[in-house]
C-alpha cells in the first residue's frame, strides 16, 4: 500500500536531498547551528509535501507546498553558509543546490496546479 505523496516525484527528490545531507551532516554532534538548521529544514521539505498532499482544498495544499518551498530555499542558504565557512567544498555545495533547484521548480508547479491564483505570463524583462 502506498500513500499518495509517495508517488510524487518531488517527494522522492526531497528524500534524495535528505540522503544527500547525510554526506555533510556530522553524526548528531552539531557544533555549528547551521548543521542543526539544515537537518530540520531538509526534513521539513518532505514532511510538508506529505501533509499538503493529504489536504482536500487547493488553498490548504498550496499552504504546505509553499512551506516546503521556503524550507528548500532555507536549505540553499545553509549550504552557502557551510561553504563559506569551509565546512563543505564547492562540488558538495553545487550537488545540493542542483537537487534543491529541481525540488523548488516542482513545488512551484504543484502550487500553480493546485491553486486558483493568477500568475503573470513569464516574460523576459530588460533594463
Buried (B, 14 or more C-beta within 10 A) or exposed (E): EEEEBEEBEBBBBBBEBBEBBEEBBEEEEBEEEBBEBBBEBBBBBBBBBBBBBEBEEBEBBBBBBBBBBBBBBBBBEBBBBBBEEEBBEEEBBEBBBEBBEBBBEBBBEBBEEBBEEEEEEEEEEEE
